[in-house]
Amino acid sequence: MSKAAERNMVVGLDIGTSKVVTLIGEVMADNEISVIGVGAAAARGMDKGGVNDLNLVVQSIQRAVEEAELMADCRIASVYLNISGRHISCQNESGMVPINEAEVTQDDVDSVIHAAKSVPIAQERRILHVLPQEFVIDSQESIKSPIGMSGVRMESKVHIITCANDMAKNIVKAVERCGLSVDRLIFSALASSYSVLTDDEKDLGVALVDMGAGTIDICIYTQGVLRHTAVIPAAGNQVTSDIAKIFRTPLNHAEEIKTKYACALRELVSKDDNIEVPSVGGRPSRIMQRHILAEVVEPRYQELFELIRDEIKQSGLDEQIAAGIVMTGGCGRMEGAIEFAEEIFQMPVRLGEPLGMKGLSDYVQDPTYATAVGLLRYGQQDVQNRQKEAGAANVIGLWKRVHGWFKGEF
């Protein structure tokens, strides 16, 4: 087995409430990512994005990682890891600095972003992401890239995503117990947006809604930049729980029934369709109408969609998302979910599947892999940025040595 680092690879590890996914991607010469390893295991020990049994989570991660390593024929050492949960919060901040030279340099950009993120953060929280939205030079607003422009002072507006420190430590600890290190922690919906949203949608204004088993993660973009993020601690597991209680069937069978037969919009289901429902305690299975299943599922989906609609309204951006909503995650795949969502939101809704992957693309062309694929894309950009910074640092170091040599200090 070769080492991942030797083959220019990035690894995404998506730890969800119901499933753990490991993707190994090789960065090709044309800068595209080819998926060469896929591993998936049922998640145990997770609840609403948080760890509630460390040992069970470790076992789930190990299964998913080993499967991906076997497929890719390599050993991995580090991963890009997602994080979600109700503890995630966001804030928009701004900072201002004088422009030191005649025109804006990278150092000016770095210092103005540093000024914007230097806001008091509670001791029990940590900053996950600082995402620049726009720059203002003197009176000129909405500047995307200020380097090389002239002015006296510059202001930056940024979107800051924070998380609870203890929650982050627990999920990182689970990964480290598998002998892996974490390159970066990434908010789940931000990762998903890297894999399913187009630039046109971000420019026009779009809401990404990642409906998983334990949480609904939301990212809202307008004018090409992230403006709002949120997590709703309710999702697909509640639908499964409703089916289990009303149909009196074990949770694992309820999940299977939901995946195979459920429909979010009862008017799409014929009253003649029947399904077999396993019973509890060794009792014989029963035959029930599929229409009754839809009557159980529809009210819960309506409740979840209304929670999403309320969150989007509270952000104040509901009038600015002309491209509508992109729904991804396991819950979005259910029959009737997109049609029902359009009824509730009164705007266009599409199902978000990972875009433009090479290699084992058939494995990951599914909304449930949106976060894992997004982690690969995020990781690829992060590696490129680090290489650029390292290259710039080497050039500066070399210049200092040559300068010192001329001065007789070498």
C-alpha positions in Angstrom: 0.0 0.0 0.0 1.3 3.4 -0.9 1.1 6.5 1.3 -1.6 9.0 0.3 0.9 11.9 0.5 3.1 10.3 -2.2 0.2 10.3 -4.7 -1.1 13.9 -4.2 -4.3 12.9 -2.5 -7.0 14.6 -0.4 -9.3 12.7 2.0 -12.8 13.7 3.1 -14.3 12.2 6.2 -18.1 12.9 6.6 -19.3 11.8 10.1 -23.1 12.1 10.0 -25.8 11.0 12.4 -26.7 8.0 10.3 -23.7 7.3 8.1 -19.9 7.8 8.1 -18.4 8.3 4.6 -14.7 8.3 3.6 -13.7 9.5 0.2 -10.1 9.4 -1.1 -9.5 11.7 -4.1 -6.4 12.0 -6.2 -5.6 15.4 -7.6 -4.9 15.0 -11.3 -2.5 16.9 -13.6 -5.5 19.0 -15.0 -6.4 19.9 -11.4 -9.5 17.8 -11.4 -10.2 15.3 -8.5 -10.5 11.6 -9.3 -12.3 9.6 -6.6 -10.3 6.4 -6.1 -11.6 5.2 -2.8 -15.1 5.1 -1.2 -15.9 3.7 2.2 -19.3 3.9 4.0 -20.4 2.5 7.4 -23.5 3.0 9.6 -22.8 5.7 12.1 -23.2 4.7 15.7 -22.7 6.9 18.7 -23.7 10.1 17.0 -26.8 12.2 17.7 -27.8 15.5 16.0 -24.2 16.0 14.8 -22.6 15.5 18.2 -20.7 12.6 19.7 -22.6 10.7 22.5 -20.5 7.5 22.5 -16.9 8.0 21.6 -16.0 4.3 21.2 -18.9 3.5 18.9 -18.0 6.5 16.7 -14.3 5.3 16.5 -15.5 1.9 15.4 -17.7 3.4 12.6 -14.9 5.6 11.4 -12.4 2.7 11.3 -14.8 0.6 9.2 -15.4 3.4 6.6 -11.7 4.3 6.4 -10.5 0.7 6.0 -13.0 0.2 3.2 -11.8 3.3 1.3 -8.1 2.4 1.9 -8.8 -1.1 0.5 -10.5 0.2 -2.6 -7.8 2.9 -3.2 -4.9 0.6 -2.3 -3.2 3.2 -0.1 -2.9 4.2 3.6 -4.2 7.6 4.7 -2.7 9.8 7.4 -4.9 12.9 7.6 -8.5 13.9 6.7 -10.7 17.0 6.1 -13.5 16.6 8.6 -17.0 18.0 8.7 -18.8 19.3 11.8 -22.4 20.2 12.4 -24.9 20.6 15.3 -27.1 23.2 17.0 -23.9 24.7 18.5 -22.9 26.2 15.1 -23.5 29.9 14.8 -22.6 32.7 12.4 -22.1 36.5 12.5 -21.2 39.1 9.9 -18.5 41.5 11.0 -16.4 44.3 9.5 -12.9 45.8 10.0 -11.0 48.8 8.7 -7.2 49.6 8.2 -5.2 52.4 6.5 -3.6 51.4 3.2 0.2 51.5 3.8 1.5 51.8 0.3 0.2 53.6 -2.8 -1.8 50.5 -3.7 -3.4 47.6 -1.8 -1.1 44.6 -1.2 -1.8 41.1 0.1 -0.5 42.2 3.5 -3.2 44.9 3.6 -5.8 42.4 2.7 -4.6 40.0 5.5 -4.5 42.8 8.1 -8.0 44.1 7.2 -9.5 40.5 7.5 -7.6 40.1 10.8 -9.2 43.4 12.0 -12.6 42.1 11.0 -12.3 38.8 12.8 -10.8 40.3 15.9 -14.2 40.4 17.7 -14.7 39.0 21.2 -15.5 35.3 20.9 -16.7 33.4 24.0 -14.0 31.3 25.6 -15.9 28.1 25.1 -16.2 28.7 21.3 -13.7 28.6 18.4 -13.7 30.2 15.0 -14.2 27.6 12.2 -14.3 29.9 9.1 -13.6 33.6 8.3 -15.0 34.1 4.8 -14.5 37.5 3.1 -17.7 38.9 1.6 -16.5 42.2 0.0 -14.1 45.1 0.4 -14.7 48.9 0.5 -11.8 51.3 -0.5 -12.6 54.8 0.6 -16.1 55.3 -0.9 -16.0 52.5 -3.5 -18.1 49.5 -2.4 -18.6 45.9 -3.4 -15.0 45.2 -4.4 -14.3 41.5 -4.7 -10.5 41.6 -5.2 -8.8 44.8 -3.9 -5.2 43.9 -4.6 -3.5 46.6 -6.8 -6.2 49.2 -6.2 -5.4 52.7 -4.9 -6.9 54.4 -1.8 -6.4 55.7 1.7 -8.3 53.2 3.8 -9.9 49.8 3.3 -12.8 48.1 5.0 -13.6 44.4 4.8 -16.8 42.6 5.5 -16.6 39.0 6.6 -18.8 36.0 7.5 -17.6 34.2 10.6 -18.7 30.7 11.5 -18.1 29.5 15.1 -18.6 26.3 16.9 -18.5 25.0 20.5 -14.9 24.1 21.4 -15.9 20.9 23.3 -18.0 19.6 20.4 -15.1 20.1 18.0 -12.6 18.4 20.4 -14.8 15.3 20.8 -15.2 14.7 17.1 -11.5 15.4 16.4 -10.6 13.0 19.3 -12.7 10.2 17.7 -10.7 10.7 14.4 -7.3 10.8 16.2 -8.1 7.6 18.1 -8.2 5.9 14.6 -4.5 7.0 14.1 -5.5 9.9 11.8 -4.9 13.6 12.0 -7.4 16.3 11.0 -6.2 18.8 8.4 -9.2 21.2 8.8 -12.6 21.2 10.4 -15.3 22.4 7.9 -18.9 23.2 8.5 -21.0 20.5 6.8 -23.2 22.8 4.7 -20.3 24.9 3.6 -18.6 21.7 2.4 -21.8 20.6 0.6 -22.0 24.0 -1.2 -18.6 23.3 -2.7 -19.9 20.2 -4.4 -23.5 21.0 -5.5 -23.9 24.7 -6.1 -22.9 26.5 -9.4 -21.3 30.0 -9.5 -24.4 31.3 -11.3 -26.7 30.2 -8.4 -24.4 31.8 -5.9 -24.4 35.1 -7.9 -28.1 35.1 -8.3 -28.8 34.1 -4.7 -29.4 30.6 -3.5 -30.2 28.7 -0.2 -28.4 25.4 0.2 -30.4 23.1 2.5 -28.6 19.9 3.6 -31.2 17.6 5.2 -29.5 14.8 7.0 -30.6 12.3 9.6 -29.9 14.4 12.7 -29.7 18.1 11.5 -30.7 20.4 8.7 -27.7 22.6 7.7 -28.4 25.8 5.8 -26.1 28.2 3.8 -27.5 31.2 2.0 -25.4 32.9 -0.8 -26.2 36.2 -2.5 -24.0 38.1 -4.9 -21.6 35.2 -5.0 -20.7 35.2 -1.3 -21.9 33.5 1.9 -24.2 35.7 4.0 -25.9 33.4 6.5 -25.4 29.9 8.0 -27.7 28.0 10.4 -28.3 24.5 11.8 -31.8 23.2 12.7 -31.6 20.3 15.2 -34.4 18.2 13.5 -34.3 16.1 10.4 -34.9 12.6 8.9 -34.6 10.6 12.1 -37.9 12.1 13.3 -39.6 10.8 10.2 -38.2 7.3 10.9 -39.3 7.6 14.5 -42.9 8.5 13.4 -43.0 5.5 11.1 -41.7 3.1 13.8 -44.3 4.3 16.4 -47.3 4.4 14.2 -46.5 1.2 12.3 -45.2 -0.5 15.4 -42.0 -1.7 13.7 -38.4 -1.6 14.9 -36.4 1.5 14.0 -34.1 -0.3 11.5 -37.1 -1.6 9.6 -38.8 1.8 9.8 -35.7 3.3 8.1 -35.8 0.7 5.4 -39.5 1.4 4.8 -38.9 5.1 4.7 -36.1 4.7 2.1 -37.9 2.2 -0.1 -41.6 3.2 0.0 -42.1 6.6 1.7 -43.5 9.6 -0.3 -43.6 13.2 1.1 -46.7 14.1 -0.9 -49.7 11.8 -0.3 -51.4 12.9 -3.6 -48.7 11.1 -5.6 -49.5 7.7 -4.0 -52.1 5.3 -5.3 -54.5 3.9 -2.7 -54.1 0.5 -4.3 -50.3 0.2 -3.4 -49.5 -2.1 -0.4 -46.3 -2.6 1.5 -45.2 -5.3 3.9 -44.4 -4.1 7.4 -42.3 -6.2 9.8 -43.6 -6.5 13.4 -42.0 -6.5 16.8 -41.1 -9.5 19.0 -41.3 -12.2 16.3 -44.9 -11.5 15.4 -45.8 -12.0 11.7 -45.4 -9.2 9.2 -48.5 -7.2 8.2 -49.7 -5.8 4.8 -50.6 -2.1 5.0 -51.5 0.6 2.4 -48.6 2.7 1.1 -51.1 5.7 1.2 -51.2 5.5 5.0 -47.3 5.7 5.1 -47.5 8.9 3.0 -50.1 10.3 5.5 -47.6 9.7 8.3 -44.6 11.2 6.4 -46.3 14.3 4.9 -47.1 16.2 8.1 -43.5 15.7 9.4 -42.0 16.9 6.1 -44.3 19.9 6.2 -43.1 20.8 9.7 -39.4 20.4 8.7 -39.9 22.6 5.5 -41.7 25.2 7.6 -38.8 25.4 10.0 -36.5 25.9 7.0 -38.8 28.6 5.6 -38.8 30.4 9.0 -35.0 30.3 9.2 -34.6 31.8 5.7 -37.1 34.5 6.5 -35.4 35.4 9.8 -32.1 35.8 7.9 -33.7 38.7 6.0 -32.4 37.2 2.7 -35.6 35.5 1.5 -36.2 38.2 -1.2 -32.7 37.8 -2.5 -32.5 34.1 -3.4 -33.7 34.3 -7.0 -32.1 30.9 -7.9 -34.3 29.3 -5.2 -33.3 26.4 -3.0 -31.0 23.5 -3.6 -31.9 20.6 -1.4 -29.3 17.8 -0.7 -28.7 15.1 1.9 -30.7 11.9 2.3 -34.0 13.5 3.0 -34.1 15.3 -0.3 -34.1 12.0 -2.2 -37.6 11.0 -1.0 -40.3 10.8 -3.7 -42.4 13.9 -3.7 -39.9 15.9 -1.5 -38.9 18.4 -4.2 -42.5 19.0 -5.4 -43.7 19.4 -1.8 -40.8 21.8 -1.0 -41.8 24.0 -4.0 -45.4 24.2 -2.6 -44.2 25.3 0.8 -41.4 27.6 -0.2 -43.1 29.1 -3.3 -39.9 29.2 -5.2 -37.8 26.8 -7.4 -36.3 23.8 -5.7 -33.8 21.3 -7.2 -32.1 18.2 -5.8 -28.4 18.8 -5.3 -26.1 16.1 -6.5 -22.2 16.3 -6.5 -21.1 18.0 -9.8 -18.2 17.2 -12.1 -16.4 14.3 -10.2 -14.1 11.9 -12.0 -13.0 8.3 -11.2 -15.6 6.4 -9.1 -18.2 9.1 -9.9 -21.1 6.5 -10.1 -20.5 5.8 -6.4 -20.8 9.4 -5.3 -23.4 10.8 -7.7 -25.9 11.0 -4.9 -27.2 13.7 -2.5 -26.0 11.7 0.5 -22.4 12.1 -0.7 -22.6 15.9 -1.1 -20.7 16.7 2.1 -18.0 14.2 1.5 -17.4 15.3 -2.1 -17.4 18.9 -0.9 -14.7 18.1 1.7 -12.5 16.8 -1.1 -13.0 20.1 -3.1 -12.4 22.2 0.0 -9.2 20.1 0.8 -7.9 20.6 -2.8 -8.3 24.4 -2.5 -6.7 24.4 1.0 -3.7 22.4 -0.3 -3.2 24.8 -3.2 -3.4 27.8 -0.9 -0.9 26.3 1.5 1.5 25.6 -1.4 1.2 29.2 -2.7 1.9 30.6 0.8 4.9 28.2 1.2 6.2 29.3 -2.2 5.8 33.0 -1.3 7.6 32.4 2.0 10.5 30.6 0.2 10.9 33.5 -2.2 10.9 36.0 0.7 13.4 33.9 2.6 15.7 33.6 -0.5 15.6 37.3 -1.1 16.6 38.0 2.6 19.5 35.6 2.3 20.7 37.2 -1.0 20.2 40.7 0.5 22.2 39.6 3.6 25.0 38.1 1.4 25.4 41.5 -0.4 25.6 43.2 2.9 28.2 40.8 4.1 25.9 39.2 6.7 25.6 35.8 5.0 
